[in-house]
């Protein structure tokens, strides 16, 4: 049986929520999975991903194994790939979540979403992107004794995310290497307090508080210089009335918060005129469904 799985893009960290906070965005990858008698067939992606190292295939196989269902063969097609690679919008998480959701259906739905998140995290390592890709909406996740848990938060209806996507990649591995091995107690307390306040501020729509709470000292100060024109984009966005800006995931995409419908076109025009990295400006809705099987 062929199944079509749609998975949203995600933005993770949200300032102080390093490896913990995430939100699903209305930008989608769509895949089809079909069990076949033998072998592996992959279409719709680069040749180097057409093998058993493909993240969607790995998560599919791991989920079948967890369910005790033998693997015979798989035909997978990437129908739609709107989530850009290595841009800080959860392209890896989208593939992993697609695989676990498809395999769960193939196995007869033995697992709930919490179990699927656990399986997916065994591949990704941390759940910040996986949780919103699976559940939808705004999430906060933690690891406890090697196992992930996640909770969902509401978000004020008038808040909007705008993403600014440059024409260059930033591999997550490079962004992680930029981080220090240890942090001071003051920096740890700073992020804990800002993260706790941020989630409530996003729920209530307290805009001045959001602006202050989006700051962090754990990852962004070490990554800004990896993103050419970050400070230029941030300056222009604030001139146009942005509430605040932060790095989306590990970057290089820049996440901008606004409460104006007309903000994104204004920002896009300024960036086209005043920057050089081909910044693509999108204003996706918040996805509140997460990964779904559409047929």
Short mmCIF file of the C-alpha atoms (twelve columns), coordinates in Angstrom:
data_MODEL
# 
_entry.id   MODEL 
# 
loop_
_atom_site.group_PDB 
_atom_site.id 
_atom_site.type_symbol 
_atom_site.label_atom_id 
_atom_site.label_alt_id 
_atom_site.label_comp_id 
_atom_site.label_asym_id 
_atom_site.label_seq_id 
_atom_site.Cartn_x 
_atom_site.Cartn_y 
_atom_site.Cartn_z 
_atom_site.pdbx_PDB_model_num 
ATOM 1   C CA . UNK A 1   0.000  0.000  0.000  1 
ATOM 2   C CA . UNK A 2   1.328  3.432  -0.935 1 
ATOM 3   C CA . UNK A 3   1.163  6.137  1.743  1 
ATOM 4   C CA . UNK A 4   1.786  9.857  1.329  1 
ATOM 5   C CA . UNK A 5   3.284  11.638 4.331  1 
ATOM 6   C CA . UNK A 6   3.465  15.420 4.694  1 
ATOM 7   C CA . UNK A 7   5.859  16.908 7.274  1 
ATOM 8   C CA . UNK A 8   6.268  20.601 8.189  1 
ATOM 9   C CA . UNK A 9   9.448  22.605 8.432  1 
ATOM 10  C CA . UNK A 10  10.492 23.543 11.939 1 
ATOM 11  C CA . UNK A 11  12.355 26.367 13.597 1 
ATOM 12  C CA . UNK A 12  14.246 25.357 16.718 1 
ATOM 13  C CA . UNK A 13  15.946 26.994 19.704 1 
ATOM 14  C CA . UNK A 14  13.909 30.240 19.551 1 
ATOM 15  C CA . UNK A 15  16.672 32.202 21.240 1 
ATOM 16  C CA . UNK A 16  17.220 30.798 24.745 1 
ATOM 17  C CA . UNK A 17  15.631 27.384 24.140 1 
ATOM 18  C CA . UNK A 18  18.782 25.689 22.843 1 
ATOM 19  C CA . UNK A 19  18.082 22.071 21.817 1 
ATOM 20  C CA . UNK A 20  14.704 22.367 23.589 1 
ATOM 21  C CA . UNK A 21  12.182 24.723 21.947 1 
ATOM 22  C CA . UNK A 22  10.712 24.344 18.487 1 
ATOM 23  C CA . UNK A 23  7.789  25.407 16.333 1 
ATOM 24  C CA . UNK A 24  6.264  23.877 13.202 1 
ATOM 25  C CA . UNK A 25  5.958  26.117 10.139 1 
ATOM 26  C CA . UNK A 26  3.702  25.859 7.109  1 
ATOM 27  C CA . UNK A 27  6.472  24.865 4.712  1 
ATOM 28  C CA . UNK A 28  6.299  21.201 3.748  1 
ATOM 29  C CA . UNK A 29  8.081  18.152 2.462  1 
ATOM 30  C CA . UNK A 30  5.897  15.373 1.064  1 
ATOM 31  C CA . UNK A 31  6.997  11.758 0.609  1 
ATOM 32  C CA . UNK A 32  5.406  8.521  -0.579 1 
ATOM 33  C CA . UNK A 33  6.301  5.168  0.956  1 
ATOM 34  C CA . UNK A 34  5.332  1.836  -0.565 1 
ATOM 35  C CA . UNK A 35  6.328  -1.619 0.612  1 
ATOM 36  C CA . UNK A 36  7.728  -3.767 -2.200 1 
ATOM 37  C CA . UNK A 37  8.886  -7.371 -2.405 1 
ATOM 38  C CA . UNK A 38  12.594 -6.673 -2.410 1 
ATOM 39  C CA . UNK A 39  15.212 -3.926 -2.436 1 
ATOM 40  C CA . UNK A 40  15.226 -0.159 -2.084 1 
ATOM 41  C CA . UNK A 41  14.065 2.347  -4.688 1 
ATOM 42  C CA . UNK A 42  14.348 6.104  -4.030 1 
ATOM 43  C CA . UNK A 43  13.405 8.885  -6.422 1 
ATOM 44  C CA . UNK A 44  13.138 12.635 -6.154 1 
ATOM 45  C CA . UNK A 45  16.423 13.369 -4.396 1 
ATOM 46  C CA . UNK A 46  20.123 13.572 -5.152 1 
ATOM 47  C CA . UNK A 47  21.886 10.319 -6.000 1 
ATOM 48  C CA . UNK A 48  24.046 10.472 -2.875 1 
ATOM 49  C CA . UNK A 49  20.898 10.089 -0.736 1 
ATOM 50  C CA . UNK A 50  19.470 7.126  -2.659 1 
ATOM 51  C CA . UNK A 51  20.667 4.411  -0.307 1 
ATOM 52  C CA . UNK A 52  20.130 2.952  3.142  1 
ATOM 53  C CA . UNK A 53  21.867 5.937  4.764  1 
ATOM 54  C CA . UNK A 54  18.918 8.135  3.757  1 
ATOM 55  C CA . UNK A 55  17.450 9.484  7.011  1 
ATOM 56  C CA . UNK A 56  13.863 8.669  6.065  1 
ATOM 57  C CA . UNK A 57  14.866 5.108  5.208  1 
ATOM 58  C CA . UNK A 58  16.879 4.696  8.421  1 
ATOM 59  C CA . UNK A 59  13.981 5.871  10.578 1 
ATOM 60  C CA . UNK A 60  11.536 3.701  8.607  1 
ATOM 61  C CA . UNK A 61  13.665 0.600  9.188  1 
ATOM 62  C CA . UNK A 62  14.220 1.392  12.863 1 
ATOM 63  C CA . UNK A 63  10.488 1.806  13.452 1 
ATOM 64  C CA . UNK A 64  9.657  -1.479 11.715 1 
ATOM 65  C CA . UNK A 65  12.325 -3.196 13.795 1 
ATOM 66  C CA . UNK A 66  10.891 -1.715 16.991 1 
ATOM 67  C CA . UNK A 67  7.451  -2.982 15.974 1 
ATOM 68  C CA . UNK A 68  8.766  -6.457 15.172 1 
ATOM 69  C CA . UNK A 69  7.772  -6.215 11.524 1 
ATOM 70  C CA . UNK A 70  10.248 -7.684 9.000  1 
ATOM 71  C CA . UNK A 71  11.483 -5.453 6.191  1 
ATOM 72  C CA . UNK A 72  11.222 -6.760 2.646  1 
ATOM 73  C CA . UNK A 73  11.664 -3.734 0.419  1 
ATOM 74  C CA . UNK A 74  10.724 -0.088 0.059  1 
ATOM 75  C CA . UNK A 75  9.909  2.319  -2.729 1 
ATOM 76  C CA . UNK A 76  10.152 5.931  -1.562 1 
ATOM 77  C CA . UNK A 77  9.559  9.079  -3.577 1 
ATOM 78  C CA . UNK A 78  10.210 12.630 -2.427 1 
ATOM 79  C CA . UNK A 79  7.283  14.371 -4.088 1 
ATOM 80  C CA . UNK A 80  7.743  17.858 -2.675 1 
ATOM 81  C CA . UNK A 81  10.831 19.249 -0.957 1 
ATOM 82  C CA . UNK A 82  10.128 22.831 0.036  1 
ATOM 83  C CA . UNK A 83  12.147 22.617 3.267  1 
ATOM 84  C CA . UNK A 84  15.641 23.726 2.202  1 
ATOM 85  C CA . UNK A 85  18.684 21.674 3.171  1 
ATOM 86  C CA . UNK A 86  21.154 22.906 5.800  1 
ATOM 87  C CA . UNK A 87  19.307 26.175 6.404  1 
ATOM 88  C CA . UNK A 88  18.139 25.740 10.010 1 
ATOM 89  C CA . UNK A 89  14.559 24.752 9.137  1 
ATOM 90  C CA . UNK A 90  14.571 21.111 10.162 1 
ATOM 91  C CA . UNK A 91  15.179 19.337 6.861  1 
ATOM 92  C CA . UNK A 92  16.774 16.348 8.627  1 
ATOM 93  C CA . UNK A 93  13.978 16.156 11.197 1 
ATOM 94  C CA . UNK A 94  11.373 16.229 8.423  1 
ATOM 95  C CA . UNK A 95  12.898 13.154 6.806  1 
ATOM 96  C CA . UNK A 96  13.249 11.259 10.071 1 
ATOM 97  C CA . UNK A 97  9.676  12.007 11.117 1 
ATOM 98  C CA . UNK A 98  8.359  11.018 7.683  1 
ATOM 99  C CA . UNK A 99  10.036 7.629  8.042  1 
ATOM 100 C CA . UNK A 100 8.720  6.849  11.519 1 
ATOM 101 C CA . UNK A 101 5.172  7.929  10.639 1 
ATOM 102 C CA . UNK A 102 5.113  5.869  7.435  1 
ATOM 103 C CA . UNK A 103 6.547  2.770  9.126  1 
ATOM 104 C CA . UNK A 104 4.113  3.081  12.021 1 
ATOM 105 C CA . UNK A 105 1.268  2.984  9.511  1 
ATOM 106 C CA . UNK A 106 2.845  0.032  7.699  1 
ATOM 107 C CA . UNK A 107 3.063  -1.839 11.000 1 
ATOM 108 C CA . UNK A 108 -0.603 -1.194 11.827 1 
ATOM 109 C CA . UNK A 109 -0.163 1.831  14.152 1 
ATOM 110 C CA . UNK A 110 1.325  0.105  17.205 1 
ATOM 111 C CA . UNK A 111 2.940  3.297  18.541 1 
ATOM 112 C CA . UNK A 112 1.648  6.633  19.798 1 
ATOM 113 C CA . UNK A 113 3.436  9.905  19.055 1 
ATOM 114 C CA . UNK A 114 5.475  9.786  22.240 1 
ATOM 115 C CA . UNK A 115 6.947  6.447  21.230 1 
ATOM 116 C CA . UNK A 116 7.574  7.704  17.689 1 
ATOM 117 C CA . UNK A 117 9.432  10.689 19.143 1 
ATOM 118 C CA . UNK A 118 11.603 8.314  21.164 1 
ATOM 119 C CA . UNK A 119 12.460 6.279  18.067 1 
ATOM 120 C CA . UNK A 120 13.190 9.380  16.003 1 
ATOM 121 C CA . UNK A 121 15.412 10.867 18.711 1 
ATOM 122 C CA . UNK A 122 17.625 7.777  18.602 1 
ATOM 123 C CA . UNK A 123 18.670 8.951  15.137 1 
ATOM 124 C CA . UNK A 124 18.642 12.746 15.549 1 
ATOM 125 C CA . UNK A 125 20.046 12.865 19.076 1 
ATOM 126 C CA . UNK A 126 17.838 15.692 20.388 1 
ATOM 127 C CA . UNK A 127 14.104 16.359 20.001 1 
ATOM 128 C CA . UNK A 128 13.871 20.130 19.454 1 
ATOM 129 C CA . UNK A 129 13.017 19.875 15.722 1 
ATOM 130 C CA . UNK A 130 11.497 16.397 15.848 1 
ATOM 131 C CA . UNK A 131 8.772  17.268 18.362 1 
ATOM 132 C CA . UNK A 132 7.131  20.108 16.396 1 
ATOM 133 C CA . UNK A 133 7.530  18.176 13.138 1 
ATOM 134 C CA . UNK A 134 5.606  15.301 14.725 1 
ATOM 135 C CA . UNK A 135 3.089  17.148 16.909 1 
ATOM 136 C CA . UNK A 136 2.793  20.530 15.206 1 
ATOM 137 C CA . UNK A 137 2.653  23.873 17.004 1 
ATOM 138 C CA . UNK A 138 5.024  25.295 19.595 1 
ATOM 139 C CA . UNK A 139 6.829  22.687 21.702 1 
ATOM 140 C CA . UNK A 140 9.317  22.429 24.524 1 
ATOM 141 C CA . UNK A 141 11.182 19.159 24.878 1 
ATOM 142 C CA . UNK A 142 13.641 17.599 27.288 1 
ATOM 143 C CA . UNK A 143 15.781 14.510 27.582 1 
ATOM 144 C CA . UNK A 144 15.564 12.466 30.803 1 
ATOM 145 C CA . UNK A 145 17.709 9.383  31.230 1 
ATOM 146 C CA . UNK A 146 18.140 9.214  27.489 1 
ATOM 147 C CA . UNK A 147 14.419 9.478  26.711 1 
ATOM 148 C CA . UNK A 148 12.607 12.529 25.253 1 
ATOM 149 C CA . UNK A 149 9.432  14.149 26.527 1 
ATOM 150 C CA . UNK A 150 7.637  17.084 24.984 1 
ATOM 151 C CA . UNK A 151 4.849  19.498 25.908 1 
ATOM 152 C CA . UNK A 152 2.828  21.804 23.656 1 
ATOM 153 C CA . UNK A 153 2.238  25.508 24.181 1 
ATOM 154 C CA . UNK A 154 -0.319 27.846 22.693 1 
ATOM 155 C CA . UNK A 155 0.897  30.908 20.837 1 
ATOM 156 C CA . UNK A 156 -0.857 34.261 20.647 1 
ATOM 157 C CA . UNK A 157 -2.867 34.466 17.425 1 
ATOM 158 C CA . UNK A 158 -1.525 37.867 16.353 1 
ATOM 159 C CA . UNK A 159 2.128  36.780 16.440 1 
ATOM 160 C CA . UNK A 160 3.695  35.834 13.124 1 
ATOM 161 C CA . UNK A 161 6.980  34.232 12.162 1 
ATOM 162 C CA . UNK A 162 8.881  35.465 9.132  1 
ATOM 163 C CA . UNK A 163 11.879 33.493 7.896  1 
ATOM 164 C CA . UNK A 164 14.765 35.001 5.959  1 
ATOM 165 C CA . UNK A 165 16.583 32.238 4.067  1 
ATOM 166 C CA . UNK A 166 19.949 33.032 2.425  1 
ATOM 167 C CA . UNK A 167 21.407 31.403 -0.662 1 
ATOM 168 C CA . UNK A 168 24.161 29.644 1.303  1 
ATOM 169 C CA . UNK A 169 24.149 26.593 3.581  1 
ATOM 170 C CA . UNK A 170 25.456 26.215 7.125  1 
ATOM 171 C CA . UNK A 171 25.914 22.563 8.141  1 
ATOM 172 C CA . UNK A 172 24.721 21.873 11.675 1 
ATOM 173 C CA . UNK A 173 28.028 20.145 12.428 1 
ATOM 174 C CA . UNK A 174 29.919 23.372 11.709 1 
ATOM 175 C CA . UNK A 175 27.512 25.436 13.810 1 
ATOM 176 C CA . UNK A 176 27.931 23.040 16.747 1 
ATOM 177 C CA . UNK A 177 31.705 23.141 16.541 1 
ATOM 178 C CA . UNK A 178 31.522 26.894 17.136 1 
ATOM 179 C CA . UNK A 179 30.065 26.366 20.619 1 
ATOM 180 C CA . UNK A 180 32.172 26.182 23.790 1 
ATOM 181 C CA . UNK A 181 32.394 22.989 25.835 1 
ATOM 182 C CA . UNK A 182 31.415 24.698 29.103 1 
ATOM 183 C CA . UNK A 183 29.412 27.722 30.222 1 
ATOM 184 C CA . UNK A 184 29.406 29.891 33.303 1 
ATOM 185 C CA . UNK A 185 26.724 29.564 35.944 1 
ATOM 186 C CA . UNK A 186 25.577 33.095 35.110 1 
ATOM 187 C CA . UNK A 187 25.024 32.217 31.454 1 
ATOM 188 C CA . UNK A 188 23.156 29.042 32.370 1 
ATOM 189 C CA . UNK A 189 20.843 30.934 34.724 1 
ATOM 190 C CA . UNK A 190 20.369 33.653 32.096 1 
ATOM 191 C CA . UNK A 191 19.099 31.139 29.550 1 
ATOM 192 C CA . UNK A 192 16.956 29.175 31.993 1 
ATOM 193 C CA . UNK A 193 15.167 32.313 33.123 1 
ATOM 194 C CA . UNK A 194 14.777 33.786 29.643 1 
ATOM 195 C CA . UNK A 195 13.463 30.489 28.251 1 
ATOM 196 C CA . UNK A 196 10.857 30.077 30.984 1 
ATOM 197 C CA . UNK A 197 9.607  33.631 30.514 1 
ATOM 198 C CA . UNK A 198 9.647  33.401 26.699 1 
ATOM 199 C CA . UNK A 199 7.186  30.505 26.504 1 
ATOM 200 C CA . UNK A 200 4.620  32.313 28.656 1 
ATOM 201 C CA . UNK A 201 5.179  35.563 26.769 1 
ATOM 202 C CA . UNK A 202 4.531  33.806 23.459 1 
ATOM 203 C CA . UNK A 203 1.300  32.360 24.862 1 
ATOM 204 C CA . UNK A 204 0.017  35.683 26.161 1 
ATOM 205 C CA . UNK A 205 1.373  37.818 23.331 1 
ATOM 206 C CA . UNK A 206 3.328  40.096 25.669 1 
ATOM 207 C CA . UNK A 207 5.435  41.733 22.966 1 
ATOM 208 C CA . UNK A 208 7.871  43.805 25.069 1 
ATOM 209 C CA . UNK A 209 8.563  40.708 27.162 1 
ATOM 210 C CA . UNK A 210 9.088  38.572 24.044 1 
ATOM 211 C CA . UNK A 211 11.648 41.059 22.765 1 
ATOM 212 C CA . UNK A 212 13.663 40.782 25.972 1 
ATOM 213 C CA . UNK A 213 13.186 37.031 26.498 1 
ATOM 214 C CA . UNK A 214 14.386 36.002 23.002 1 
ATOM 215 C CA . UNK A 215 17.972 36.844 23.937 1 
ATOM 216 C CA . UNK A 216 20.375 34.071 24.882 1 
ATOM 217 C CA . UNK A 217 24.011 33.455 25.831 1 
ATOM 218 C CA . UNK A 218 24.394 29.751 25.009 1 
ATOM 219 C CA . UNK A 219 24.560 29.468 21.222 1 
ATOM 220 C CA . UNK A 220 23.771 32.627 19.267 1 
ATOM 221 C CA . UNK A 221 26.759 34.764 20.319 1 
ATOM 222 C CA . UNK A 222 29.049 32.041 18.936 1 
ATOM 223 C CA . UNK A 223 27.137 31.592 15.684 1 
ATOM 224 C CA . UNK A 224 26.385 35.130 14.549 1 
ATOM 225 C CA . UNK A 225 29.684 35.422 12.705 1 
ATOM 226 C CA . UNK A 226 28.997 32.185 10.804 1 
ATOM 227 C CA . UNK A 227 26.002 33.877 9.157  1 
ATOM 228 C CA . UNK A 228 27.103 36.493 6.674  1 
ATOM 229 C CA . UNK A 229 24.945 39.658 6.990  1 
ATOM 230 C CA . UNK A 230 23.106 38.474 10.108 1 
ATOM 231 C CA . UNK A 231 23.480 41.820 11.836 1 
ATOM 232 C CA . UNK A 232 22.555 43.684 8.655  1 
ATOM 233 C CA . UNK A 233 19.339 41.688 8.281  1 
ATOM 234 C CA . UNK A 234 18.546 42.135 11.975 1 
ATOM 235 C CA . UNK A 235 19.070 45.906 11.744 1 
ATOM 236 C CA . UNK A 236 16.838 46.242 8.677  1 
ATOM 237 C CA . UNK A 237 14.140 44.036 10.229 1 
ATOM 238 C CA . UNK A 238 14.048 46.158 13.385 1 
ATOM 239 C CA . UNK A 239 13.941 49.339 11.304 1 
ATOM 240 C CA . UNK A 240 10.852 47.910 9.611  1 
ATOM 241 C CA . UNK A 241 9.197  47.251 12.970 1 
ATOM 242 C CA . UNK A 242 10.163 43.665 13.878 1 
ATOM 243 C CA . UNK A 243 9.532  42.659 17.477 1 
ATOM 244 C CA . UNK A 244 12.740 40.641 17.587 1 
ATOM 245 C CA . UNK A 245 15.069 38.353 15.612 1 
ATOM 246 C CA . UNK A 246 16.963 35.160 16.328 1 
ATOM 247 C CA . UNK A 247 18.767 32.373 14.511 1 
ATOM 248 C CA . UNK A 248 16.480 29.617 13.266 1 
ATOM 249 C CA . UNK A 249 17.947 26.342 14.484 1 
ATOM 250 C CA . UNK A 250 21.666 26.305 13.783 1 
ATOM 251 C CA . UNK A 251 21.209 28.844 10.979 1 
ATOM 252 C CA . UNK A 252 21.768 30.394 8.564  1 
ATOM 253 C CA . UNK A 253 18.034 31.215 8.319  1 
ATOM 254 C CA . UNK A 254 17.017 34.180 10.452 1 
ATOM 255 C CA . UNK A 255 13.695 34.036 12.291 1 
ATOM 256 C CA . UNK A 256 11.831 37.325 12.726 1 
ATOM 257 C CA . UNK A 257 8.813  37.896 14.947 1 
ATOM 258 C CA . UNK A 258 6.191  40.434 13.941 1 
ATOM 259 C CA . UNK A 259 2.518  41.262 14.463 1 
ATOM 260 C CA . UNK A 260 2.045  42.924 11.072 1 
ATOM 261 C CA . UNK A 261 0.618  41.236 7.964  1 
ATOM 262 C CA . UNK A 262 2.402  43.720 5.686  1 
ATOM 263 C CA . UNK A 263 5.795  43.265 7.335  1 
ATOM 264 C CA . UNK A 264 7.218  40.479 5.148  1 
ATOM 265 C CA . UNK A 265 6.839  42.290 1.783  1 
ATOM 266 C CA . UNK A 266 8.474  45.424 3.234  1 
ATOM 267 C CA . UNK A 267 11.370 43.424 4.612  1 
ATOM 268 C CA . UNK A 268 11.810 41.472 1.368  1 
ATOM 269 C CA . UNK A 269 12.065 44.701 -0.620 1 
ATOM 270 C CA . UNK A 270 14.687 46.165 1.719  1 
ATOM 271 C CA . UNK A 271 16.779 42.994 1.741  1 
ATOM 272 C CA . UNK A 272 16.689 42.761 -2.048 1 
ATOM 273 C CA . UNK A 273 17.947 46.328 -2.299 1 
ATOM 274 C CA . UNK A 274 20.491 46.379 0.529  1 
ATOM 275 C CA . UNK A 275 21.983 42.871 0.896  1 
ATOM 276 C CA . UNK A 276 23.909 40.445 -1.293 1 
ATOM 277 C CA . UNK A 277 23.019 36.914 -0.132 1 
ATOM 278 C CA . UNK A 278 19.759 36.463 -2.026 1 
ATOM 279 C CA . UNK A 279 17.642 36.410 1.147  1 
ATOM 280 C CA . UNK A 280 14.288 34.746 0.474  1 
ATOM 281 C CA . UNK A 281 11.595 36.078 2.787  1 
ATOM 282 C CA . UNK A 282 8.627  33.836 3.662  1 
ATOM 283 C CA . UNK A 283 5.779  34.350 6.128  1 
ATOM 284 C CA . UNK A 284 4.483  30.809 6.787  1 
ATOM 285 C CA . UNK A 285 1.566  30.097 9.068  1 
ATOM 286 C CA . UNK A 286 2.269  28.075 12.177 1 
ATOM 287 C CA . UNK A 287 1.508  24.449 11.372 1 
ATOM 288 C CA . UNK A 288 -0.656 22.962 14.122 1 
ATOM 289 C CA . UNK A 289 -1.023 19.417 12.765 1 
ATOM 290 C CA . UNK A 290 2.497  18.137 12.486 1 
ATOM 291 C CA . UNK A 291 3.203  15.147 10.264 1 
ATOM 292 C CA . UNK A 292 0.112  13.656 8.625  1 
ATOM 293 C CA . UNK A 293 -0.659 10.839 6.243  1 
ATOM 294 C CA . UNK A 294 -2.632 12.570 3.521  1 
ATOM 295 C CA . UNK A 295 -3.751 9.469  1.619  1 
# 
